[in-house]
Amino acid sequence: MPGASFVDMDSQQQAKQAVQPTRRYLPLLVVVALVLAMVVAFFVGHSVGTGPRLSGYKVLYKSPTADDSKTAVALTVVVSAVSLDTYDLTLTSHIDNLDAASTPLQVEIGRTLFNISNAVAAPLLVKSPFIKGSQTMYPFDRYLSSFQVVAKSIENTTQQQLPVALTVLSSDSFTWVTSVRPTVHSDFDEEPPSNSLTIRVHRAFNVYIVVLFVGIWAVIGGIAYVGSMTIIWKTRAPDNPALFFSGLIAVPIFRNTAPGNPPYGCLFDIFSTFISFIVILTFLVFGSLAYMRPKPAAPPAV
């Protein structure tokens, strides 16, 4: 017939059947891609060169003195622990050449003073408090601490300052990344002493943080989609609000597994947890009202 057009229904059906297998395997491809991304990120993050080492520790700072090594005090400081409960660092120090050094000695490490009167090599434990930093920026929180080392000979009731050959080390940590450098004015907004060092600590990358963030947003997306279909677009009958209530319980349980047990109200919560609470509570209230609304009466039978 002139001017008439015909549609080949068989070709359309074949096209739909050709597209369906691709869509069917799309979720599986997404899962495989996410798993591969996590594995690659993990191994790349832990295969980066760690720099020089000494006795198995990472060397963070080394300051050999230009003076005669016989008079210098060789001091090794190990950043051994980080505590946000007490908001400080634990520094374990050791004088390497105590046998050759003149005694008695007076060694000041940070805010702690040690009087050494014999050649017994005992570790010197020092607590160095953090001066800057807060868990508010979790998981991007960073902390700064400062310390300086001064050694003096107190032989014959006279004090004479001795040069110090300082080495700062750190053990491998799954949680923290530590670095040491000379203190600058911008660190603490004041002019530092000439021999002051700044210890900078920040969290190491953890794949689980990304998984946690994506998981919470997956709950947000699922709840928002189901709630929108029921309340906004009204394309389906109201569901039992138990679905929204279970999401409200699941999110805090999932969030409490965050590494480091950060307090509620940090940056992570602002961009994930609190948004999920707002979305879930909103659809919980309106979904409950829609579910409890009287159903329209059935039409009378003819």
C-alpha positions in Angstrom: 0.0 0.0 0.0 1.5 3.4 -1.0 2.7 5.5 2.0 2.4 2.7 4.5 5.3 1.5 6.6 5.8 -1.9 8.0 7.8 -2.9 11.2 9.6 -6.1 11.3 8.5 -7.5 14.7 10.9 -10.4 14.5 13.9 -8.2 14.1 12.9 -6.1 17.1 12.5 -9.2 19.2 15.9 -10.5 18.1 17.5 -7.1 19.0 15.9 -7.2 22.5 17.2 -10.8 23.0 20.7 -9.6 21.9 20.7 -6.8 24.5 19.4 -8.9 27.4 22.6 -11.0 28.0 24.7 -7.9 28.3 22.5 -6.4 30.9 22.2 -9.7 32.7 26.0 -9.8 33.3 26.4 -6.1 34.0 26.1 -6.5 37.9 28.6 -9.3 37.8 31.0 -7.1 35.8 30.6 -4.3 38.3 31.4 -6.6 41.2 34.5 -7.9 39.4 35.7 -4.4 38.6 35.3 -3.2 42.2 37.1 -6.2 43.6 40.0 -5.7 41.1 40.2 -2.0 42.0 40.4 -2.8 45.7 43.1 -5.4 45.2 45.2 -3.2 42.9 44.8 -0.2 45.4 46.0 -2.4 48.3 49.1 -3.8 46.6 50.1 -0.5 45.1 49.7 1.3 48.4 51.9 -1.3 50.2 54.5 -1.6 47.4 55.7 2.0 47.4 59.4 2.3 48.4 59.9 3.0 52.0 63.3 4.6 51.8 66.4 3.7 53.9 66.2 1.4 56.8 68.2 0.8 59.9 67.9 -2.4 62.0 64.6 -3.1 60.3 63.1 0.4 61.1 62.4 3.1 58.6 64.7 6.0 58.8 62.6 9.2 59.2 65.4 11.6 60.0 69.2 11.5 60.3 71.2 14.4 61.6 74.9 13.5 61.9 76.9 16.1 63.7 79.8 17.9 62.1 81.8 17.8 65.4 84.2 15.2 66.5 82.2 11.9 66.8 84.0 11.1 70.1 82.3 14.0 71.9 78.9 13.7 70.1 76.1 11.9 71.8 74.6 9.4 69.3 70.9 9.2 70.1 68.3 7.0 68.4 64.7 7.9 68.8 62.0 5.4 67.7 58.4 6.6 67.2 56.9 3.5 68.8 53.2 4.3 69.4 50.4 6.7 68.5 47.5 7.2 70.9 44.5 9.4 70.2 43.1 8.5 73.6 45.9 10.3 75.4 46.6 12.5 72.3 50.3 11.9 72.2 53.2 9.9 70.8 55.4 7.5 72.6 59.1 8.0 71.8 61.6 5.3 72.8 65.1 6.7 72.9 68.5 5.0 73.3 72.0 6.4 73.5 74.1 4.3 71.1 77.6 5.3 72.3 77.0 5.5 76.1 80.2 3.6 76.8 82.3 6.2 75.0 80.3 9.2 76.1 81.3 11.2 79.1 79.1 10.6 82.1 77.3 11.9 84.0 75.0 13.2 81.3 71.9 15.3 81.2 69.7 14.6 78.2 66.5 16.6 77.4 64.1 14.9 75.0 61.1 17.0 74.4 59.6 18.0 77.7 61.4 15.2 79.6 64.8 15.5 81.3 67.0 12.5 82.0 70.0 12.4 84.3 72.4 9.6 83.3 75.1 8.7 85.8 76.3 5.3 84.6 76.9 3.4 81.4 73.9 1.1 81.7 72.1 1.3 78.4 68.4 1.7 79.4 65.7 2.9 77.1 64.4 6.4 77.7 60.6 6.7 77.3 59.1 10.0 76.4 55.5 11.1 75.8 55.3 13.8 73.1 51.8 15.4 73.0 50.1 16.4 69.8 49.9 20.2 69.3 47.8 20.3 66.2 45.2 17.9 64.7 41.8 16.5 65.5 39.6 13.5 64.6 37.1 15.9 63.2 38.7 15.5 59.7 38.6 11.7 59.8 39.7 9.8 57.6 41.9 12.7 56.5 43.0 13.7 60.0 46.6 14.7 60.5 48.5 15.5 63.7 51.7 17.4 64.5 54.0 17.1 67.5 57.3 18.7 68.2 60.4 17.8 70.2 64.0 18.8 70.5 67.1 17.0 71.9 69.7 18.7 74.1 72.6 16.9 75.7 74.9 18.3 78.4 77.9 17.0 80.3 77.6 17.8 84.0 80.9 16.6 85.1 82.6 18.5 87.9 79.5 20.5 88.6 79.9 22.4 85.3 77.6 22.0 82.4 78.8 21.8 78.8 76.5 21.3 75.9 77.4 18.4 73.7 76.7 17.9 70.0 74.0 15.3 69.2 74.0 12.9 66.3 70.2 12.2 66.1 68.5 9.4 64.2 64.7 9.1 64.2 63.2 5.8 63.2 59.7 4.3 62.9 58.4 0.8 62.6 56.0 -0.3 59.9 52.4 0.5 60.7 49.2 -0.5 59.1 47.3 2.5 60.6 49.7 5.5 60.6 52.2 7.1 58.3 54.9 9.1 60.1 57.4 11.7 58.8 59.9 14.0 60.6 61.4 17.3 59.4 62.8 20.4 61.0 60.2 22.6 62.5 59.2 25.7 60.5 57.2 28.8 61.6 54.0 27.7 59.8 53.8 24.4 61.8 52.8 26.1 65.1 52.6 29.8 64.2 55.7 30.7 66.2 59.4 30.9 65.7 60.8 27.4 66.6 64.1 26.6 68.3 67.0 25.9 65.9 67.1 22.2 66.8 63.4 21.5 66.9 61.8 18.7 64.9 58.2 18.2 63.8 56.6 14.8 63.8 53.8 14.6 61.3 51.3 11.7 61.6 48.4 10.9 59.3 46.3 7.8 58.6 47.5 5.3 56.0 45.1 4.5 53.2 42.6 1.8 54.1 40.5 0.1 51.4 37.8 -0.6 54.0 37.1 3.1 54.4 36.1 3.2 50.7 34.0 0.0 51.1 32.3 1.5 54.1 31.5 4.7 52.3 30.2 3.0 49.2 28.1 0.6 51.4 26.4 3.4 53.3 25.6 5.2 50.0 24.2 2.0 48.6 21.8 1.9 51.5 20.9 5.5 50.8 20.3 4.8 47.2 18.2 1.7 47.8 16.0 3.4 50.5 15.6 6.5 48.4 14.6 4.6 45.3 12.0 2.4 47.1 10.6 5.4 49.0 10.4 7.5 45.9 8.5 4.8 44.0 6.0 4.7 46.9 5.6 8.2 48.1 6.7 10.6 45.2 6.0 8.8 42.0 3.3 6.5 43.5 4.0 3.7 41.0 3.6 1.0 43.7 1.5 0.5 46.8 3.0 1.6 50.1 5.3 -1.1 51.6 5.6 -2.1 55.3 7.8 0.5 56.9 9.9 -2.3 58.4 12.2 -1.9 55.4 13.1 1.7 56.3 13.4 0.8 60.0 15.9 -2.0 59.2 18.0 0.4 57.2 18.0 2.8 60.1 19.4 0.1 62.4 21.9 -1.3 59.8 23.7 2.0 59.0 25.0 2.7 62.6 26.1 -1.0 63.0 28.0 -0.8 59.7 29.4 2.6 60.5 30.7 1.4 63.9 33.2 -0.9 62.1 35.2 2.1 60.8 38.9 1.7 61.5 40.1 3.7 64.5 36.6 4.0 66.1 36.2 7.7 65.2 33.6 9.7 67.1 30.3 10.6 65.5 30.3 14.0 63.9 33.5 13.7 61.9 33.9 14.5 58.2 33.1 10.9 57.2 29.7 11.2 58.9 28.9 14.6 57.4 29.1 13.1 53.9 27.6 9.6 54.5 26.2 8.6 57.9 24.1 11.8 58.6 22.8 11.9 55.0 21.6 8.3 55.4 19.8 9.2 58.6 18.1 12.1 57.0 17.0 10.0 54.0 15.9 7.0 55.9 14.0 9.0 58.6 12.2 11.0 56.0 11.0 8.0 54.0 10.3 6.1 57.3 7.8 8.8 58.5 6.1 9.4 55.1 6.1 5.7 54.3 4.5 4.9 57.6 1.8 7.5 57.1 1.1 6.2 53.6 1.0 2.6 54.8 -1.4 3.4 57.6 -3.7 5.5 55.4 -7.2 3.9 55.0 -7.4 1.9 51.8 -10.1 2.8 49.3 -13.2 0.7 49.5 -13.5 -2.1 46.9 -16.1 -1.4 44.2 -19.4 -3.3 44.8 -19.8 -6.5 42.9 -22.2 -6.3 40.0 
